[in-house]
Each structure stands twice: as C-alpha cells, then as structure tokens.
Amino acid sequence: MKFIQKLSVFLLGLSLLISLNQVLAVENPSPGDQPGSSSQNQPANIQTQTRNQVINNVCKNLEEKIAQKINRFESNKDKHLRAYKNLVSRLSKFVVRLEERGFDTQKLTADISAVETKIQKAEGDYTAFINKLKESQSYACGKSQGEFAKRLAESRKLLKTFRDDTAEIRNYFVNIIRKDLMDLHQQIRNRIRTREGMTSVSPSPTATETIMP
C-alpha cells in the first residue's frame, strides 16, 4: 500500500504548511497591532510585506501541489482496486464452471457479492476524498485559512476511511473467500475419489487444475 502511505504523508505536509502560515501571522502582527510611534511604521510595513510575500509563496506552492495531486489521483482512480476487481472477475468465472459441473457454489457466490459491495463502497469513499480535496481549492490559502484547513482535515479523515475499506476487503479475501475456495477444493477432491472408487488416495494435481481458476 505504498500509494496510500505517500498520500497520507502528502496530506500531513499540507497541514504542516498551514500551521506555518498561522505561526507567521502570529509572529508578524499587522502594524496596527504594534505599539510605538509613527517612526516605527516603516519597519512594520516592511515586516508585513515580507510576511505576506512568504505566505503568498507558500500558498502558491501548496495550491499547485494540490492541483497536481488531484490530477494524479483522478488518472489513477481505479488502479488501487484493480487487483481486487480482477480477482472478483476470475472468481465469478470459476463459479460458472463449477456450477456447470454440479458443485455447490452458493456460499462463494454470496461472498463474492458481499466483497463487490465492499469494493463499491471503497470507490465511493475514494471519490468523496477527491471531491473534498477539490473543495479546498475554493478557498484562498492565505485568506480563508480556517475553511482551507478544515477541508484538508476532512479529506484526511476520508482517506483514512478509504484505507480502512481496502484493509477490510483484503481481510475478507484472506479469511472468507479463501475458506470458500478450500471448501470447494474439498468438494472436487471428494468427487474425484468417488469416481475413482477410492477413499484415501489424493487425486493427481492435473485433475484439479482443469477446474481451479
């Protein structure tokens, strides 16, 4: 899951940059907030200009990075779930072949349907994450920091939800689908033994390879 880890680091970096902006604003207050005579106005104005320039530069880089990441995430939208989708497709074909041979595939069929629902949920959560990240582009980084930071924080939560989705899908394959396949494999072994009139001799590997996906 290197893709997800890189994504988490990116969003954490965005939060740190926003914190930097807030620190700069505190450390360099506006001239009207500073005590002193009018002779201090010129240095204060220089400080304000410097602060604003730093914030503008940081925000510009931040907004460009967000736009680049959004484009990248959208172009690779299906990449992170493609392996699971391909596996579901293979399993569905496997079920058809077993049903044609009279095997009981009800449990596997139901579990395939369940994992398809989980994949659809993960896709929806990923889309929600991207949309929330896009919302941050509607707020000026240096002027609407509260809303900007809020949208980024919400996008991080949605990313965590997506990570939980993919972990759940993986565990479902490992703990549920895998057991279904083992049970079906045992059905195949039992039928071969019955046909050969044997009770203890295992079938040759080639006998099961013609049925297994």
C-alpha positions, 0 to 999 in steps of 0.5 A: 500500500505504498500509494496510500502511505505517500498520500497520507504523508502528502496530506500531513505536509499540507497541514504542516504548511498551514500551521506555518502560515498561522505561526507567521501571522502570529509572529508578524502582527499587522502594524496596527497591532504594534505599539510605538510611534509613527517612526516605527511604521516603516519597519512594520510595513516592511515586516508585513510585506515580507510576511505576506510575500512568504505566505503568498509563496507558500500558498502558491506552492501548496495550491499547485501541489494540490492541483497536481495531486488531484490530477494524479489521483483522478488518472489513477482512480481505479488502479488501487482496486484493480487487483481486487476487481480482477480477482472478483472477475476470475472468481465469478468465472470459476463459479460458472464452471463449477456450477456447470459441473454440479458443485455447490457454489452458493456460499462463494457466490454470496461472498463474492457479492458481499466483497463487490459491495465492499469494493463499491463502497471503497470507490465511493469513499475514494471519490468523496476524498477527491471531491473534498480535496477539490473543495479546498481549492475554493478557498484562498490559502492565505485568506480563508485559512480556517475553511482551507484547513478544515477541508484538508482535515476532512479529506484526511479523515476520508482517506483514512476511511478509504484505507480502512475499506481496502484493509477490510476487503483484503481481510475478507479475501484472506479469511472468507473467500479463501475458506470458500475456495478450500471448501470447494477444493474439498468438494472436487477432491471428494468427487474425484475419489468417488469416481475413482472408487477410492477413499484415501488416495489424493487425486493427481494435481492435473485433475484439479487444475482443469477446474481451479481458476 
